[in-house]
């Protein structure tokens, strides 16, 4: 059986700081809103009262929930990891691999943040919006860019901290 573990041995019952609590509740409220919108949409279809724009609302809410979950999980060092090979290495090698992992994750999120910022910059004056409800994409891109940037910074901080420990 594969050795599946939570990255950095995150403790699920550990005390949350105020930012983690905020992210938890923002993501939770967004997901509850997704459920409510979808339930209203299904009920509306059964009673021939369609919920116009439900998909657009759900897409925006899922973006918010996903961004909150990404930052929350990164702050809690709760990303899943399979340690089938790394558990066989020495503790020094494991620490170095975790440092490389944090650095590569930071590079990934940096690329994601740069790409999202680039898209937002290119469409700044185009007033890009959804088709039915005219939900502006710019604030959603700003949320996604900010969450990718925060995740990048958390991983960079982890890289530096591991460097200091060695």
C-alpha positions as protocol buffer text, in pm:
chain_id: "A"
residue {
  index: 1
  type: UNK
  ca { x: 0 y: 0 z: 0 }
}
residue {
  index: 2
  type: UNK
  ca { x: 130 y: 347 z: -87 }
}
residue {
  index: 3
  type: UNK
  ca { x: 231 y: 573 z: 196 }
}
residue {
  index: 4
  type: UNK
  ca { x: -4 y: 867 z: 154 }
}
residue {
  index: 5
  type: UNK
  ca { x: 45 y: 1149 z: 398 }
}
residue {
  index: 6
  type: UNK
  ca { x: -38 y: 1512 z: 436 }
}
residue {
  index: 7
  type: UNK
  ca { x: 248 y: 1737 z: 335 }
}
residue {
  index: 8
  type: UNK
  ca { x: 448 y: 1859 z: 632 }
}
residue {
  index: 9
  type: UNK
  ca { x: 227 y: 1654 z: 866 }
}
residue {
  index: 10
  type: UNK
  ca { x: -38 y: 1923 z: 897 }
}
residue {
  index: 11
  type: UNK
  ca { x: -253 y: 1880 z: 1203 }
}
residue {
  index: 12
  type: UNK
  ca { x: -623 y: 1913 z: 1121 }
}
residue {
  index: 13
  type: UNK
  ca { x: -714 y: 2022 z: 1475 }
}
residue {
  index: 14
  type: UNK
  ca { x: -441 y: 2285 z: 1499 }
}
residue {
  index: 15
  type: UNK
  ca { x: -556 y: 2635 z: 1594 }
}
residue {
  index: 16
  type: UNK
  ca { x: -644 y: 2852 z: 1294 }
}
residue {
  index: 17
  type: UNK
  ca { x: -519 y: 3207 z: 1268 }
}
residue {
  index: 18
  type: UNK
  ca { x: -770 y: 3479 z: 1169 }
}
residue {
  index: 19
  type: UNK
  ca { x: -673 y: 3467 z: 800 }
}
residue {
  index: 20
  type: UNK
  ca { x: -725 y: 3091 z: 790 }
}
residue {
  index: 21
  type: UNK
  ca { x: -1063 y: 3131 z: 960 }
}
residue {
  index: 22
  type: UNK
  ca { x: -1164 y: 3399 z: 709 }
}
residue {
  index: 23
  type: UNK
  ca { x: -1060 y: 3181 z: 415 }
}
residue {
  index: 24
  type: UNK
  ca { x: -1243 y: 2882 z: 563 }
}
residue {
  index: 25
  type: UNK
  ca { x: -1567 y: 3076 z: 602 }
}
residue {
  index: 26
  type: UNK
  ca { x: -1542 y: 3254 z: 266 }
}
residue {
  index: 27
  type: UNK
  ca { x: -1491 y: 2920 z: 90 }
}
residue {
  index: 28
  type: UNK
  ca { x: -1766 y: 2754 z: 291 }
}
residue {
  index: 29
  type: UNK
  ca { x: -2018 y: 3031 z: 225 }
}
residue {
  index: 30
  type: UNK
  ca { x: -1931 y: 3025 z: -146 }
}
residue {
  index: 31
  type: UNK
  ca { x: -1990 y: 2648 z: -164 }
}
residue {
  index: 32
  type: UNK
  ca { x: -2317 y: 2675 z: 30 }
}
residue {
  index: 33
  type: UNK
  ca { x: -2424 y: 2948 z: -212 }
}
residue {
  index: 34
  type: UNK
  ca { x: -2339 y: 2715 z: -504 }
}
residue {
  index: 35
  type: UNK
  ca { x: -2564 y: 2449 z: -352 }
}
residue {
  index: 36
  type: UNK
  ca { x: -2846 y: 2701 z: -297 }
}
residue {
  index: 37
  type: UNK
  ca { x: -2824 y: 2841 z: -651 }
}
residue {
  index: 38
  type: UNK
  ca { x: -2820 y: 2493 z: -802 }
}
residue {
  index: 39
  type: UNK
  ca { x: -3113 y: 2382 z: -585 }
}
residue {
  index: 40
  type: UNK
  ca { x: -3313 y: 2688 z: -692 }
}
residue {
  index: 41
  type: UNK
  ca { x: -3218 y: 2620 z: -1052 }
}
residue {
  index: 42
  type: UNK
  ca { x: -3339 y: 2259 z: -1036 }
}
residue {
  index: 43
  type: UNK
  ca { x: -3662 y: 2359 z: -858 }
}
residue {
  index: 44
  type: UNK
  ca { x: -3717 y: 2632 z: -1114 }
}
residue {
  index: 45
  type: UNK
  ca { x: -3685 y: 2385 z: -1401 }
}
residue {
  index: 46
  type: UNK
  ca { x: -3944 y: 2158 z: -1238 }
}
residue {
  index: 47
  type: UNK
  ca { x: -4190 y: 2446 z: -1203 }
}
residue {
  index: 48
  type: UNK
  ca { x: -4114 y: 2596 z: -1545 }
}
residue {
  index: 49
  type: UNK
  ca { x: -3945 y: 2897 z: -1385 }
}
residue {
  index: 50
  type: UNK
  ca { x: -3587 y: 2880 z: -1509 }
}
residue {
  index: 51
  type: UNK
  ca { x: -3316 y: 3046 z: -1304 }
}
residue {
  index: 52
  type: UNK
  ca { x: -3154 y: 3257 z: -1574 }
}
residue {
  index: 53
  type: UNK
  ca { x: -2777 y: 3291 z: -1522 }
}
residue {
  index: 54
  type: UNK
  ca { x: -2744 y: 3020 z: -1260 }
}
residue {
  index: 55
  type: UNK
  ca { x: -2441 y: 2872 z: -1435 }
}
residue {
  index: 56
  type: UNK
  ca { x: -2262 y: 3209 z: -1440 }
}
residue {
  index: 57
  type: UNK
  ca { x: -2328 y: 3263 z: -1070 }
}
residue {
  index: 58
  type: UNK
  ca { x: -2207 y: 2911 z: -989 }
}
residue {
  index: 59
  type: UNK
  ca { x: -1889 y: 2959 z: -1193 }
}
residue {
  index: 60
  type: UNK
  ca { x: -1805 y: 3281 z: -1007 }
}
residue {
  index: 61
  type: UNK
  ca { x: -1877 y: 3122 z: -668 }
}
residue {
  index: 62
  type: UNK
  ca { x: -1667 y: 2815 z: -747 }
}
residue {
  index: 63
  type: UNK
  ca { x: -1375 y: 3040 z: -843 }
}
residue {
  index: 64
  type: UNK
  ca { x: -1402 y: 3212 z: -506 }
}
residue {
  index: 65
  type: UNK
  ca { x: -1425 y: 2880 z: -320 }
}
residue {
  index: 66
  type: UNK
  ca { x: -1132 y: 2730 z: -512 }
}
residue {
  index: 67
  type: UNK
  ca { x: -911 y: 3033 z: -449 }
}
residue {
  index: 68
  type: UNK
  ca { x: -996 y: 3034 z: -78 }
}
residue {
  index: 69
  type: UNK
  ca { x: -929 y: 2659 z: -57 }
}
residue {
  index: 70
  type: UNK
  ca { x: -595 y: 2691 z: -238 }
}
residue {
  index: 71
  type: UNK
  ca { x: -466 y: 2962 z: -6 }
}
residue {
  index: 72
  type: UNK
  ca { x: -611 y: 2793 z: 304 }
}
residue {
  index: 73
  type: UNK
  ca { x: -451 y: 2459 z: 221 }
}
residue {
  index: 74
  type: UNK
  ca { x: -120 y: 2623 z: 138 }
}
residue {
  index: 75
  type: UNK
  ca { x: -115 y: 2816 z: 465 }
}
residue {
  index: 76
  type: UNK
  ca { x: -197 y: 2499 z: 660 }
}
residue {
  index: 77
  type: UNK
  ca { x: 63 y: 2299 z: 460 }
}
residue {
  index: 78
  type: UNK
  ca { x: -215 y: 2055 z: 394 }
}
residue {
  index: 79
  type: UNK
  ca { x: -141 y: 1954 z: 36 }
}
residue {
  index: 80
  type: UNK
  ca { x: -157 y: 1578 z: -13 }
}
residue {
  index: 81
  type: UNK
  ca { x: 168 y: 1397 z: -87 }
}
residue {
  index: 82
  type: UNK
  ca { x: 259 y: 1039 z: -169 }
}
residue {
  index: 83
  type: UNK
  ca { x: 583 y: 944 z: 5 }
}
residue {
  index: 84
  type: UNK
  ca { x: 640 y: 603 z: -147 }
}
residue {
  index: 85
  type: UNK
  ca { x: 1002 y: 679 z: -237 }
}
residue {
  index: 86
  type: UNK
  ca { x: 1091 y: 974 z: -18 }
}
residue {
  index: 87
  type: UNK
  ca { x: 1033 y: 784 z: 307 }
}
residue {
  index: 88
  type: UNK
  ca { x: 1326 y: 562 z: 212 }
}
residue {
  index: 89
  type: UNK
  ca { x: 1566 y: 859 z: 200 }
}
residue {
  index: 90
  type: UNK
  ca { x: 1759 y: 1001 z: 492 }
}
residue {
  index: 91
  type: UNK
  ca { x: 1602 y: 1287 z: 685 }
}
residue {
  index: 92
  type: UNK
  ca { x: 1849 y: 1534 z: 533 }
}
residue {
  index: 93
  type: UNK
  ca { x: 1757 y: 1422 z: 182 }
}
residue {
  index: 94
  type: UNK
  ca { x: 1388 y: 1445 z: 271 }
}
residue {
  index: 95
  type: UNK
  ca { x: 1435 y: 1803 z: 395 }
}
residue {
  index: 96
  type: UNK
  ca { x: 1620 y: 1899 z: 77 }
}
residue {
  index: 97
  type: UNK
  ca { x: 1349 y: 1742 z: -139 }
}
residue {
  index: 98
  type: UNK
  ca { x: 1083 y: 1933 z: 57 }
}
residue {
  index: 99
  type: UNK
  ca { x: 1280 y: 2251 z: -5 }
}
residue {
  index: 100
  type: UNK
  ca { x: 1298 y: 2175 z: -379 }
}
residue {
  index: 101
  type: UNK
  ca { x: 927 y: 2092 z: -373 }
}
residue {
  index: 102
  type: UNK
  ca { x: 846 y: 2427 z: -210 }
}
residue {
  index: 103
  type: UNK
  ca { x: 1062 y: 2611 z: -461 }
}
residue {
  index: 104
  type: UNK
  ca { x: 900 y: 2436 z: -759 }
}
residue {
  index: 105
  type: UNK
  ca { x: 553 y: 2499 z: -618 }
}
residue {
  index: 106
  type: UNK
  ca { x: 645 y: 2867 z: -578 }
}
residue {
  index: 107
  type: UNK
  ca { x: 761 y: 2877 z: -941 }
}
residue {
  index: 108
  type: UNK
  ca { x: 434 y: 2713 z: -1051 }
}
residue {
  index: 109
  type: UNK
  ca { x: 220 y: 2962 z: -860 }
}
residue {
  index: 110
  type: UNK
  ca { x: 439 y: 3250 z: -983 }
}
residue {
  index: 111
  type: UNK
  ca { x: 373 y: 3139 z: -1341 }
}
residue {
  index: 112
  type: UNK
  ca { x: 3 y: 3111 z: -1266 }
}
residue {
  index: 113
  type: UNK
  ca { x: -8 y: 3457 z: -1107 }
}
residue {
  index: 114
  type: UNK
  ca { x: 185 y: 3610 z: -1397 }
}
residue {
  index: 115
  type: UNK
  ca { x: -45 y: 3446 z: -1652 }
}
residue {
  index: 116
  type: UNK
  ca { x: -358 y: 3559 z: -1468 }
}
residue {
  index: 117
  type: UNK
  ca { x: -222 y: 3912 z: -1433 }
}
residue {
  index: 118
  type: UNK
  ca { x: -133 y: 3916 z: -1802 }
}
residue {
  index: 119
  type: UNK
  ca { x: -488 y: 3813 z: -1897 }
}
residue {
  index: 120
  type: UNK
  ca { x: -633 y: 4081 z: -1670 }
}
residue {
  index: 121
  type: UNK
  ca { x: -395 y: 4343 z: -1810 }
}
residue {
  index: 122
  type: UNK
  ca { x: -474 y: 4252 z: -2172 }
}
residue {
  index: 123
  type: UNK
  ca { x: -848 y: 4271 z: -2111 }
}
residue {
  index: 124
  type: UNK
  ca { x: -838 y: 4576 z: -1880 }
}
residue {
  index: 125
  type: UNK
  ca { x: -1023 y: 4814 z: -2116 }
}
residue {
  index: 126
  type: UNK
  ca { x: -1234 y: 4551 z: -2290 }
}
residue {
  index: 127
  type: UNK
  ca { x: -1496 y: 4532 z: -2012 }
}
residue {
  index: 128
  type: UNK
  ca { x: -1509 y: 4155 z: -2050 }
}
residue {
  index: 129
  type: UNK
  ca { x: -1818 y: 4010 z: -1883 }
}
residue {
  index: 130
  type: UNK
  ca { x: -2042 y: 3707 z: -1879 }
}
residue {
  index: 131
  type: UNK
  ca { x: -2310 y: 3679 z: -2144 }
}
residue {
  index: 132
  type: UNK
  ca { x: -2631 y: 3662 z: -1945 }
}
residue {
  index: 133
  type: UNK
  ca { x: -2580 y: 3844 z: -1614 }
}
residue {
  index: 134
  type: UNK
  ca { x: -2290 y: 4063 z: -1729 }
}
residue {
  index: 135
  type: UNK
  ca { x: -2069 y: 3962 z: -1437 }
}
residue {
  index: 136
  type: UNK
  ca { x: -1736 y: 4138 z: -1486 }
}
residue {
  index: 137
  type: UNK
  ca { x: -1439 y: 3902 z: -1522 }
}
residue {
  index: 138
  type: UNK
  ca { x: -1187 y: 4157 z: -1395 }
}
residue {
  index: 139
  type: UNK
  ca { x: -1264 y: 4117 z: -1020 }
}
residue {
  index: 140
  type: UNK
  ca { x: -1267 y: 3739 z: -1060 }
}
residue {
  index: 141
  type: UNK
  ca { x: -928 y: 3750 z: -1231 }
}
residue {
  index: 142
  type: UNK
  ca { x: -801 y: 3977 z: -954 }
}
residue {
  index: 143
  type: UNK
  ca { x: -911 y: 3724 z: -691 }
}
residue {
  index: 144
  type: UNK
  ca { x: -746 y: 3438 z: -879 }
}
residue {
  index: 145
  type: UNK
  ca { x: -425 y: 3638 z: -931 }
}
residue {
  index: 146
  type: UNK
  ca { x: -409 y: 3738 z: -566 }
}
residue {
  index: 147
  type: UNK
  ca { x: -464 y: 3381 z: -446 }
}
residue {
  index: 148
  type: UNK
  ca { x: -191 y: 3248 z: -678 }
}
residue {
  index: 149
  type: UNK
  ca { x: 44 y: 3523 z: -558 }
}
residue {
  index: 150
  type: UNK
  ca { x: -27 y: 3446 z: -191 }
}
residue {
  index: 151
  type: UNK
  ca { x: 29 y: 3074 z: -249 }
}
residue {
  index: 152
  type: UNK
  ca { x: 358 y: 3157 z: -422 }
}
residue {
  index: 153
  type: UNK
  ca { x: 469 y: 3371 z: -128 }
}
residue {
  index: 154
  type: UNK
  ca { x: 378 y: 3100 z: 125 }
}
residue {
  index: 155
  type: UNK
  ca { x: 581 y: 2842 z: -68 }
}
residue {
  index: 156
  type: UNK
  ca { x: 876 y: 3083 z: -97 }
}
residue {
  index: 157
  type: UNK
  ca { x: 859 y: 3143 z: 278 }
}
residue {
  index: 158
  type: UNK
  ca { x: 862 y: 2765 z: 330 }
}
residue {
  index: 159
  type: UNK
  ca { x: 1168 y: 2734 z: 107 }
}
residue {
  index: 160
  type: UNK
  ca { x: 1354 y: 3001 z: 303 }
}
residue {
  index: 161
  type: UNK
  ca { x: 1254 y: 2850 z: 639 }
}
residue {
  index: 162
  type: UNK
  ca { x: 1377 y: 2505 z: 534 }
}
residue {
  index: 163
  type: UNK
  ca { x: 1703 y: 2664 z: 420 }
}
residue {
  index: 164
  type: UNK
  ca { x: 1750 y: 2818 z: 763 }
}
residue {
  index: 165
  type: UNK
  ca { x: 1680 y: 2485 z: 935 }
}
residue {
  index: 166
  type: UNK
  ca { x: 1964 y: 2311 z: 748 }
}
